Amino acid sequence: MNYKASRYNVWHKGENGVLLYNIYTTGLLFLEKDYINRLEQLLEQPQLLEGFSEQEQKLILDNGFLVPEEVDEIDMVRYRYRKSGYDNSRLTITMIPTKACNLACEYCFEHNKAGARMSDEDCDHILKFIEKELTEIQPRNFLIYWYGGEPLLAMKVDSQFNHRKNLL
């Protein structure tokens, strides 16, 4: 079988070696300096896979660092995304109680952003939606992600949910 390097491989070079991570599979390898060049060459020339031991080949293939040449990885991502829309085993809610933020994270382009917080009416609608979904689909897992801005700036919203949690 012919292989190609996954488009989702990410290298991170550190002091003691290199981490190779595959974003799609979440496969992670720590490579000591002796193996870095060998794996870099393999990803550039996948036909070199035969020169690796069976155990090494299995590790490389099972973690998705090499994929069959005919595989369209973008289609794999699309499929995973679309499939998740029909998965009733989990109900995941992402709450954005405010877009306000008082942090100054290096990576964020929205420094010191002000924003309104979620209204009482919004909280009521969301709680009714959650109650309806939990009753109808009865998921095995129920997750709430708090997101924003900085959710801690909207503690009143959290206390409103705790106060009304008897609805659930």
DANOR-V472653 format. One record per pair of residues at least 12 apart in sequence whose ideal C-beta (glycine too) atoms are under 6 Angstrom apart, sorted by sequence separation. I is the first residue (numbers start at 1). J is the second residue. If there is no record, write none. Layout:
# DANOR-V472653
I:J
I:J
This chain:
# DANOR-V472653
101:113
9:22
17:30
18:31
8:22
17:31
100:114
8:23
17:32
100:115
6:22
8:24
17:33
99:115
98:115
18:36
98:117
46:66
97:117
97:118
115:149
27:63
131:167
27:64
117:154
123:160
127:164
131:168
5:43
25:63
25:64
118:157
24:64
117:157
127:167
22:63
4:46
22:64
91:133
3:46
22:65
103:150
91:139
101:149
88:137
90:139
95:144
100:149
101:150
89:139
98:148
99:149
89:140
90:141
91:142
92:143
93:144
94:145
95:146
96:147
98:149
96:148
94:147
100:153
97:151
98:153
9:65
98:154
97:154
6:64
6:65
97:157
6:67
3:66
4:69
7:73
1:68
2:69
